[in-house]
């Protein structure tokens, strides 16, 4: 299950479910909600996410593209070896600003 909270002007989404076809509806809804309020500034915390499959990668890429069209960004906090490796091996990680922790990811929006 994923949860959304605010840290200043940044939406923070955290969860412990895999980013796969079985769990994407809830996350996709949260991301869509974030894009409905002006310039989206979102950090997705992947620390507790056990796996990202191709459907999850596609959601991340589609969301990043949509946010960038609105002048915003989706940034990732990835302190999880498997998720980091998946993003690296697939090349998807090149499309994102990746941070080791939530605080640096949220703080990067004000730099």
C-alpha positions as CSV (number, residue, x, y, z in Angstrom):
1,X,0.0,0.0,0.0
2,X,1.2,3.5,-0.9
3,X,0.7,6.6,1.1
4,X,1.0,10.3,0.0
5,X,2.1,13.1,2.3
6,X,3.4,16.6,1.9
7,X,6.7,18.0,2.8
8,X,6.3,21.7,2.0
9,X,5.4,22.0,-1.7
10,X,6.6,18.5,-2.4
11,X,4.4,15.4,-2.6
12,X,6.1,12.4,-1.0
13,X,4.8,8.9,-1.9
14,X,6.0,5.9,0.1
15,X,5.0,2.3,0.1
16,X,6.2,-1.3,0.5
17,X,4.3,-3.0,-2.3
18,X,6.1,-4.1,-5.5
19,X,5.7,-1.8,-8.5
20,X,4.1,-4.4,-10.6
21,X,0.9,-4.9,-12.5
22,X,-0.9,-6.1,-9.3
23,X,-0.2,-2.9,-7.3
24,X,0.0,-0.1,-9.8
25,X,-3.6,1.2,-9.8
26,X,-3.3,2.9,-6.4
27,X,0.1,4.4,-7.2
28,X,-1.1,5.6,-10.6
29,X,-4.1,7.3,-8.9
30,X,-1.8,9.1,-6.4
31,X,0.5,10.2,-9.2
32,X,-2.4,11.5,-11.3
33,X,-3.7,13.4,-8.3
34,X,-0.3,15.1,-7.9
35,X,-0.3,16.2,-11.5
36,X,-3.7,17.9,-11.1
37,X,-2.4,20.7,-9.0
38,X,-0.2,22.9,-11.1
39,X,3.5,22.1,-11.4
40,X,4.0,18.6,-9.9
41,X,6.9,18.1,-7.6
42,X,6.9,14.5,-6.4
43,X,9.4,12.2,-4.7
44,X,8.7,8.5,-4.9
45,X,10.5,6.7,-2.0
46,X,11.5,3.2,-3.2
47,X,13.3,2.1,0.0
48,X,10.7,-0.5,1.0
49,X,9.7,-1.4,-2.6
50,X,10.8,-5.0,-3.1
51,X,10.6,-5.1,-6.9
52,X,9.9,-3.1,-10.1
53,X,8.6,-4.9,-13.2
54,X,8.1,-3.7,-16.7
55,X,4.7,-2.3,-15.9
56,X,6.1,-0.3,-13.0
57,X,8.9,1.0,-15.1
58,X,6.5,2.1,-17.8
59,X,4.4,3.9,-15.2
60,X,7.4,5.7,-13.9
61,X,8.5,6.8,-17.4
62,X,5.0,7.9,-18.4
63,X,4.6,9.9,-15.2
64,X,7.9,11.6,-15.6
65,X,7.0,12.6,-19.2
66,X,3.7,14.0,-18.1
67,X,5.2,15.9,-15.1
68,X,7.9,17.4,-17.3
69,X,5.3,18.6,-19.8
70,X,3.7,20.5,-16.8
71,X,7.1,21.9,-15.8
72,X,7.5,19.5,-12.8
73,X,9.4,16.4,-12.0
74,X,9.2,13.0,-10.4
75,X,12.4,12.3,-8.4
76,X,13.3,9.0,-6.9
77,X,14.7,8.2,-3.5
78,X,16.4,4.8,-4.0
79,X,18.2,3.3,-1.0
80,X,17.3,-0.3,-2.1
81,X,19.9,-2.4,-4.0
82,X,17.5,-4.4,-6.1
83,X,15.5,-1.3,-7.3
84,X,18.7,0.6,-8.0
85,X,20.0,-2.3,-10.1
86,X,16.7,-2.6,-12.0
87,X,16.8,1.1,-12.8
88,X,20.5,0.9,-13.9
89,X,20.3,-2.3,-16.0
90,X,17.1,-1.2,-17.8
91,X,18.5,2.3,-18.4
92,X,15.3,3.8,-17.0
93,X,17.3,5.4,-14.2
94,X,18.8,7.8,-16.7
95,X,15.4,9.5,-17.0
96,X,15.3,10.4,-13.3
97,X,17.1,12.4,-10.7
98,X,17.9,9.7,-8.2
99,X,18.8,10.4,-4.5
100,X,19.8,8.0,-1.7
101,X,17.3,9.3,0.7
102,X,14.0,11.2,0.9
103,X,15.5,14.3,2.6
104,X,18.0,15.0,-0.2
105,X,15.3,14.2,-2.9
106,X,12.8,16.7,-1.3
107,X,15.5,19.3,-0.7
108,X,16.7,19.1,-4.4
109,X,13.5,20.9,-5.4
110,X,14.7,24.1,-3.7
111,X,18.2,24.1,-5.2
